[in-house]
Amino acid sequence: MPPITPPEPPDLARLRRRRRWVSAAMWATLLAIVAWLSFDLRPGGGREELTYSAFKRHVAAGEVTRVELGPDAITGEASVAATDDAPARTFEFHTEPVEDPDLVATLETAGVEIVGASSSPWLGMALVWLLPLALLVGVPMLLMRRMKSVAGEALQFGRSKAAVPAQHETGVTFDDVAGCDEAKLELREVVDFLGDPTRYQKLGAKIPKGVLLVGPPGTGKTLLARAVAGEAKVPFFSLSGSDFVEMFVGVGASRVRDLFEQAKRSAPCIVFIDELDAIGRRRGVHMGVVNDEREQTLNALLVELDGFEPTIGVILLAATNRPDVLDPALLRPGRFDRQVVLDAPDLEGRLAILRVHCKSKPMAPGVDLRAVAQAAVGFAGADLANAINEAALLAARRGGDTITQADLEAAFEKVVAGPERRSRHLAPEQRRRVAYHEIGHALAAHHSPHGDPIHKVSIVPRGHAALGYTMQLPTEEQLVVTKSELFDKLVGLLGGRAAEELVLGEPSTGASDDLRKATAIARQMIATMGMGERVGLARVAHPEGVMLGGPDGSMGRDCSEQTAREVDEEVRALLDDARARARAILEAHKDALERLATALLERETLDRAQFEALAGPPRRGDAT
């Protein structure tokens, strides 16, 4: 069955028809120019020019055979006999007429055929005058129409790209948003005000002009804004901060003014600006045309926020994950009066989000969403939605009718560690090294006092570079982490390298990512958390490139060279202690290390029950 081609959108079809029409007009013009240039517009029309005297001599010599008499020209045909100097030839001629009453009689006497020419000059005039005039007028008019169309589009640059839905509903309500109960409570006042403002006005209360949604990516800021409009059943203007910025100076400010004009005409309504930091960055940091345009746009936004009253029913919502770069003038009272923080959900929040996304999907009986929520520590709402969708895809791939617990676990592993790559075959010695490396991680964490329980150990390659992975699941949410718990994390991270050194005699490049993570944790412990002995409580570094969702690991120095040297020495000593602890644990449980590595090589994956059966109960503190 051939594929079904969807119909073209009307705008695209009109654009194609316009292009075909313009192309046909241009080709027709080009052909007319070629035809005009190919036609000889000289008075003789390509014939040989003769003077009137020469013409009379040819007539007298009997060489003229045919003559066409016209009011403006005499044309005809003549045949000249051969001479010693030239061969015989027949040619057409042209001459200008003069006042000669005896011409006709002379031609009749010479036996010349006389033909009367049409006295209508319209064809010649059309070719000589009208065609050039049409080209000179028509082509500029065509170009002017095109320029007018482009100019009309250019004039639209200053208009806002906001669009009110045809039905004043977004189709999203608070029931579709889970895991952020406090944020919904804060925004419930906005919904109530848009529905019944008199209840607030009679008490003298003013609803906030602007509400800023702050949170890491994927926590549901845009979805929550749409839910506010859906609950209030009011028009919803939605734009991104980048929609205000164009290559033309002044366009952004014009769009801001136009947006608020539309909003005032549609009040009560909600205006939502996503990624506010695109236009709301702190002013005066950089110089240049782009920055000037952004500042003009920001100034226009500030003026519009000051210019409308809270009672008119226009609520401005904005979202950002970079509140640290916003201009202070945006955040003062009277503009964005309220900030609503959306953070990564806790266990109950993740469970509620999973239930929302599983509502429209067929789930197998006995699926434990709480276990899935416990395994998804640190997941935002978008991450959970993506994982549920991956589970549905996996179920469809295997031909199932419902989503099972195994599909959910496989989907979350895929999101965390990447897809399985069973086609990547390792040499036996490399596979053995990976097995000991992963068991080293798991066994060191298993016997650390504060290590998280082992959920799964695998040597199936995943993602871009992972040749194996060890998954740990915390038993409870950790909002505060102690020094001992951080140190045990270092022990678990360095357990893989310690196992390679203990069993195989030397380390490999497989521990490079472990070293990166361990070094970042150790440096933060010493430089920013006051957990060092020599550096003490001083905060001597600050994270660079900070954005909501966590720093990228790079640190900016905020201390002297001597203090920086002491930080490096303490970080090195902390990592050495963690490696020594990991090696001591593995030496104390070398038999378990061998059993687990052998079983992992045979099965490729060990779950929690299989691992604990071979590793034995954790002996907390036996390797201190």
ABEGO torsion letter per residue (X at the ends): XBBBBBBBBAAAAAAAAAAAAAAAAAAAAAAAAAAAAABBABAAGGBBBBBAAAAAAAAAAGABABBBBBAABBBEBBBBBBBAABBBBBBBBBBBBBBBAAAAAAAAAAGBBBBBBBABAAAAAAAAAAAAAAAAAAAAAAAAAAAAAAAAAAAAAABBABBBBABABAGBBAAABBGBAAAAAAAAAAAAAAABAAAAAAAGBBBBABBBBBEBBGAGAAAAAAAAAAAAGBBBBBBBAAAABBABBGAAAAAAAAAAAAAAAAOBBBBBBBGAAAAABBBGABBEAAAAAAAAAAAAAAAAAAABBAAAGBBBBBBBABAAABBAAAABBGBBABBBBBBBBBAAAAAAAAAAAAAABBBBBGBBAAAAAAAABGBBAAAAAAAAAAAAAAAAAAGBABBBAAAAAAAAAAAAAEBBBAABBBBAAAAAAAAAAAAAAAAAAAABAABBBBABBBABBBEAABABBBBBBBABBBABBBAAAAAAAAAAAAAAAAAAAAAAGBBBAAAAAAAAAAAAAAAAAAAAAGABAAAEABBABBBBGBBBGEBAGBBBBABBAAAAAAAAAAAAAAAAAAAAAAAAAAAAAAAAAAAAAAAAAAAGBBBAAAAAAAAEBBBBGAAX
